[in-house]
Amino acid sequence: MAVYHANLGGSCRALKQWDEAEKAYQNAVKLEPDKAEYQNLLGNVYFETGRFQESIPFYKRAAESSPDVTVYHANLGGSYRALKHGMRQRRAYQNAVKLEPDKAEYQTCSVTSILEVGDSRSQYPFIREPQKAAQTWQFTMQILVVLIGH
């Protein structure tokens, strides 16, 4: 029975009928609360409608109950990124990279999160404190513009 609700949710989502998709996926989750796929699909509706905070518990449940499914970790990272939860974002993307180290999309998200959040253990100053490095770079560029006269 839950699969019918999930299929209905998929059809509604494809048509961008968000309220109907949400209700259908909620019914699927209610009928099979342990099915990670349904948790993830409901999280997708919340994410796609800009309700990032609401998507997190569903993505978390999906990732916890099916830790080998990379996209659940990546989706969780996307919600954390939208909410500017840097360290959580970074951990979620790192989990995705551990599972699929050759997937460029996950590598890019992981590296971007490190550059946004920083890594205090890094030997490189621009990774330890990325905001400070960006300010220094901007200042350096301003000096060069003045010196060159452009």
N, C-alpha and C positions, 0 to 999 in steps of 0.2 A: 504494500500500500504506500509506503514512504517513497518508493521509486516513482510512483505516479505524480506525487506532489513535487518531487525534484525535477521531473521532466516538464511539468507545467511551469515551474519556476524558471527553467532554462528557456522555455518559449517566451515567457513574459519578459525575461531579462533581455533576450535578443531583440524584442520589440520596444525595449526601454519602458516597459510598463512596471515601474519600480515598486509601487505599492502591492501589486498583485504578485510580483516575483518574491517580494519579502514575505508575504503571507504564505505562499506556497512552500518556500524554503523553511519557514518557521514550522509549518506542519510536518515537513519531512524530518526536521530535527527533533520535533516533539515525539514522533513515532519511532525514530531510531537515533536517540541522543548520542550513541557511541560511534556513529558512522562519521568518520573524519571528513569525508567528501562533502557531506551535507553541511557540516559546520563551516567548511571553507567556502562553499557556495553562498551561504547566508552572509558570511564575512565579505565576500565579493560585492554583494548588493550594497552593503553599508559603505564599503570603500568607494564604489563607483558613484554613490550619491553624496559623497563628501562627509560621511559620518564615520570618520576614522576611529574615533574613540570607541564607538559601538562595534566596529569590526574586530578589535583586538581580542576580546574574549573568545570569539569564534575561531579566529586564526590560531590563537594559543592552544585551544582544545584540539584543533586539527593537528597541529605540530606535535603536541604531547602524546596524542593517541596513535599517530602514525609518524614517528620521528624520522623515518626513512624517505618520506615524500618531500622532496626539495622545495617544491613550489609553496608548500604551507609555510616554511620558514621565510622564503622570499616575500610572500604576501604579508606576513607579520612585520618583516623589516620595512616594507613599504608604508604600512600604517604608522609605525614608529617614526619613520622619516617625515611623513606628512605632519606629525604632531611635534616634530623636533625633539624626540626622545633619543638623543644621540647614542648613548652607550647601549641601550636596548636594540636600537636599529643595527648597530654594528655587530652585536652578538647574533642577531637573527640572520643577517647576511653572511656572517662567518660560518654559521651552521649550514647554510645553503651551499657555500663554497666547499665545505668539507664533504658534502654528499656528492656534489658534481663539480669537481675542481677544474674541469675543462670547459665549462659553460661560461662564455665571455660575459653574458648579461650579469651573472651572479658575481663574477670577478670585478666587474665595473662597479656594481653597487657596493661591494665590500670595500674596494679601494676608495671610492667616493666617501663612504661613511668614515673611513679612517682619516681622510683629509678634512672632513667637516668637523669631526669630533676630536681628532688627535689621538696620539698614543704615547703616554708618558714614558713608556719603556723604549721608545725608538731612539736610535743613535742620531737621527736626523732632526735638527731643530724645527724644520718646517712641518714635520709630522708630530712632534711633541706638542707644539703650540701653533696650530695652523692659522688661527686668527691673527696672532702676533706676527707671523711670517707674512701674511697677506698685507698687513699694515706696513711692515718694513718694505715690502716690495713696492707698494704704492708710493711710499715716501721716496724710495730710490728712483722710481720713474719720474717723479716730480722734479727731483734734483737734476736728472739727466735732461729733462725738457728745458730747464732754466739754463743749464750749461751749454747745451747745443743751440739754444735760442729759438726753439720751435714751440 
